[in-house]
Amino acid sequence: MSMIKSIAFDLDDTLVDTSGLLVPMASQRACEAMIAAGVCVSLEECMTIREELAANLSHTEIFTKIVNQFGTNQPGKAVHDALEEFYNPEVPSVLPLLAGATENLLHLKEQYNLYLVTMGSFDAQIQKIKALGIEKFFKKIYVLNGFIGEKKEAAFLDILAKEGHPPAELLSIGNRLSSEIRDGKRVGAVTCYFAHGEHVGEEAVFPEDNPDYTITQHKDLIKVCGL
């Protein structure tokens, strides 16, 4: 019998294939914004560099690196505009969940307290959530802003305070070792790494970046995590 009582799901590349469905166009728009701001790089090279660096660096770091490498007389604007375009993609009115995600959410909602904990532009994340039609599965949805230093650790602590159970009874599921896994471990939660999307290959930096479980598809979640 599982000790888990609450589950915190990440959104991007955990429930929806953001890397496949939204990132290519968002990447192009970000690179076009840097070029418009005077960065002397071709669109193709800019997009290739971004993709190569995506596993281990934040996009603030990636775009700053590109701007510094190729130069412009307005570096601040170039980075700012690129981030605006990347984190505010054109979201379709309807988005599909990853294969098996609907079945997992329906099953797990009957036995666990489900929460959604995501990071990014508030408006863009809410658009994705509505396009997926998943609001009904979660007791609460957290949209955190990494640009002002917010971390998922704060949301996990709030969940624990609301539910009143020990950290070891919370499961954090997500595709970033440096976020869902690290922040989950730091509050004492159990963690499951969903190895999907452009951040696959991210290197562990701290001991707490090592997950308790690893899966690559939703059909393995319940069995591997003992839910």
Secondary structure per residue as TSV (DSSP state, phi and psi in degrees):
chain	resnum	aa	ss	phi	psi
A	1	M	-	360.0	129.9
A	2	S	-	-68.6	141.9
A	3	M	-	-84.3	-11.5
A	4	I	-	-66.3	136.3
A	5	K	-	-117.8	-29.4
A	6	S	E	-131.0	145.8
A	7	I	E	-129.1	128.9
A	8	A	E	-108.1	114.2
A	9	F	E	-94.4	139.0
A	10	D	-	-77.9	166.9
A	11	L	-	-103.2	-66.7
A	12	D	B	-68.1	126.0
A	13	D	T	61.1	18.4
A	14	T	T	-122.5	-45.2
A	15	L	T	-108.7	-28.2
A	16	V	B	-128.4	143.4
A	17	D	-	-80.1	71.6
A	18	T	H	-60.9	-41.9
A	19	S	H	-60.6	-36.8
A	20	G	H	-85.1	-37.2
A	21	L	H	-93.4	-34.8
A	22	L	T	-118.5	-31.4
A	23	V	H	-63.7	-42.4
A	24	P	H	-54.8	-48.1
A	25	M	H	-70.6	-37.8
A	26	A	H	-64.1	-38.7
A	27	S	H	-63.8	-43.7
A	28	Q	H	-62.0	-44.8
A	29	R	H	-65.1	-37.1
A	30	A	H	-65.0	-43.4
A	31	C	H	-67.5	-39.1
A	32	E	H	-62.3	-35.6
A	33	A	H	-66.7	-40.5
A	34	M	H	-66.7	-40.3
A	35	I	H	-64.1	-40.5
A	36	A	H	-64.0	-26.3
A	37	A	T	-89.0	9.7
A	38	G	T	99.1	4.9
A	39	V	-	-71.8	126.3
A	40	C	-	-87.6	70.3
A	41	V	-	-139.9	148.8
A	42	S	-	-77.9	156.4
A	43	L	H	-60.4	-44.0
A	44	E	H	-62.5	-45.6
A	45	E	H	-67.1	-39.7
A	46	C	H	-59.9	-46.4
A	47	M	H	-67.7	-35.5
A	48	T	H	-66.1	-44.4
A	49	I	H	-62.7	-44.2
A	50	R	H	-58.5	-44.9
A	51	E	H	-64.4	-40.5
A	52	E	H	-65.7	-32.3
A	53	L	H	-92.7	-8.4
A	54	A	T	-64.3	-29.1
A	55	A	T	-62.4	-41.8
A	56	N	T	-114.5	-10.2
A	57	L	S	-115.8	152.3
A	58	S	-	-74.4	162.7
A	59	H	H	-72.7	-24.4
A	60	T	H	-61.5	-44.4
A	61	E	H	-66.3	-42.3
A	62	I	H	-62.9	-50.3
A	63	F	H	-69.3	-34.5
A	64	T	H	-63.6	-40.3
A	65	K	H	-62.5	-45.0
A	66	I	H	-64.0	-44.7
A	67	V	H	-61.6	-43.9
A	68	N	H	-67.3	-35.7
A	69	Q	H	-70.5	-40.3
A	70	F	H	-104.4	-17.3
A	71	G	-	81.4	146.7
A	72	T	-	-166.4	156.5
A	73	N	S	-86.5	2.1
A	74	Q	-	-136.7	66.9
A	75	P	H	-61.8	-39.1
A	76	G	H	-61.1	-44.4
A	77	K	H	-65.7	-40.0
A	78	A	H	-61.1	-46.3
A	79	V	H	-67.9	-45.3
A	80	H	H	-58.6	-48.5
A	81	D	H	-66.1	-37.3
A	82	A	H	-64.4	-44.1
A	83	L	H	-63.8	-40.3
A	84	E	H	-60.2	-44.5
A	85	E	H	-69.2	-40.4
A	86	F	H	-68.9	-41.7
A	87	Y	H	-91.7	2.2
A	88	N	S	-127.3	63.7
A	89	P	-	-71.6	164.6
A	90	E	-	-76.7	112.0
A	91	V	-	-97.9	124.3
A	92	P	-	-61.2	158.7
A	93	S	S	-69.6	-23.1
A	94	V	-	-132.9	131.2
A	95	L	-	-125.5	145.2
A	96	P	-	-87.7	145.0
A	97	L	-	-76.0	157.3
A	98	L	-	-60.7	151.1
A	99	A	T	-53.5	128.5
A	100	G	T	87.9	-11.6
A	101	A	H	-68.3	-41.4
A	102	T	H	-60.9	-46.1
A	103	E	H	-61.1	-41.6
A	104	N	H	-64.4	-45.1
A	105	L	H	-63.9	-42.7
A	106	L	H	-62.0	-43.6
A	107	H	H	-70.3	-47.1
A	108	L	H	-70.7	-30.2
A	109	K	H	-61.7	-25.9
A	110	E	T	-75.2	-19.6
A	111	Q	T	-122.1	-17.4
A	112	Y	S	-132.4	160.7
A	113	N	E	-84.5	113.6
A	114	L	E	-99.5	135.6
A	115	Y	E	-129.0	149.1
A	116	L	E	-111.6	125.1
A	117	V	E	-127.5	107.4
A	118	T	E	-128.3	160.2
A	119	M	E	-126.1	146.9
A	120	G	S	143.8	-167.3
A	121	S	-	-63.7	127.4
A	122	F	H	-55.5	-49.9
A	123	D	H	-62.3	-42.8
A	124	A	H	-65.8	-41.2
A	125	Q	H	-67.3	-39.5
A	126	I	H	-65.2	-38.3
A	127	Q	H	-61.0	-42.8
A	128	K	H	-63.0	-44.8
A	129	I	H	-61.2	-43.1
A	130	K	H	-67.9	-38.3
A	131	A	H	-66.4	-28.1
A	132	L	H	-84.7	-23.2
A	133	G	T	68.2	40.5
A	134	I	-	-110.0	3.5
A	135	E	G	-54.9	-36.4
A	136	K	G	-64.2	-17.2
A	137	F	G	-83.2	-17.8
A	138	F	-	-114.9	139.8
A	139	K	S	-68.5	-33.3
A	140	K	E	-156.4	147.4
A	141	I	E	-115.5	126.5
A	142	Y	E	-108.3	126.6
A	143	V	E	-117.4	110.3
A	144	L	E	-102.0	151.8
A	145	N	-	-110.0	103.4
A	146	G	G	-68.5	-21.2
A	147	F	G	-69.6	-20.6
A	148	I	G	-109.2	18.3
A	149	G	T	86.8	7.6
A	150	E	-	-69.7	142.3
A	151	K	-	-128.2	158.5
A	152	K	H	-67.3	-20.1
A	153	E	H	-53.4	-40.2
A	154	A	H	-64.5	-40.6
A	155	A	H	-66.7	-40.3
A	156	F	H	-63.0	-41.5
A	157	L	H	-64.3	-36.9
A	158	D	H	-66.7	-40.6
A	159	I	H	-60.9	-45.5
A	160	L	H	-62.7	-38.5
A	161	A	H	-66.5	-40.7
A	162	K	H	-67.3	-42.7
A	163	E	H	-84.3	-25.9
A	164	G	T	70.9	25.7
A	165	H	-	-115.8	164.3
A	166	P	-	-62.7	154.1
A	167	P	G	-55.7	-33.8
A	168	A	G	-67.1	-7.7
A	169	E	G	-101.3	10.7
A	170	L	E	-109.1	133.2
A	171	L	E	-112.5	125.1
A	172	S	E	-105.2	124.9
A	173	I	E	-119.0	126.7
A	174	G	E	-172.3	174.2
A	175	N	S	-101.9	6.8
A	176	R	-	-120.3	119.2
A	177	L	I	-60.9	-35.8
A	178	S	I	-82.1	1.6
A	179	S	I	-130.7	-83.2
A	180	E	I	-60.6	-36.3
A	181	I	I	-79.2	-52.8
A	182	R	H	-60.5	-49.8
A	183	D	H	-67.8	-34.8
A	184	G	H	-63.8	-47.5
A	185	K	H	-60.8	-36.9
A	186	R	H	-68.8	-20.5
A	187	V	T	-99.0	-1.3
A	188	G	T	93.1	13.1
A	189	A	-	-80.8	163.7
A	190	V	E	-82.5	145.3
A	191	T	E	-128.5	145.0
A	192	C	E	-129.6	118.0
A	193	Y	E	-87.0	120.5
A	194	F	E	-96.6	97.6
A	195	A	-	-78.8	87.1
A	196	H	-	-149.1	144.4
A	197	G	S	91.9	-170.7
A	198	E	T	-72.7	-9.6
A	199	H	T	-93.1	1.3
A	200	V	T	-60.6	132.4
A	201	G	T	103.3	-4.7
A	202	E	-	-58.0	134.8
A	203	E	-	-90.6	140.5
A	204	A	-	-69.3	132.3
A	205	V	-	-105.5	-39.4
A	206	F	S	-116.3	158.7
A	207	P	G	-55.1	-34.6
A	208	E	G	-76.5	0.8
A	209	D	G	-81.1	-2.9
A	210	N	S	-92.9	116.3
A	211	P	-	-75.6	160.5
A	212	D	S	-74.9	-36.0
A	213	Y	E	-135.8	154.6
A	214	T	E	-135.5	132.3
A	215	I	E	-134.2	161.3
A	216	T	S	-119.9	-6.8
A	217	Q	S	-153.8	155.0
A	218	H	G	-64.5	-29.2
A	219	K	G	-64.2	-16.1
A	220	D	G	-96.1	-10.0
A	221	L	H	-57.5	-54.7
A	222	I	H	-63.8	-43.8
A	223	K	H	-68.1	-49.5
A	224	V	H	-64.3	-40.5
A	225	C	T	-89.1	1.3
A	226	G	T	65.6	36.5
A	227	L	-	-90.5	360.0
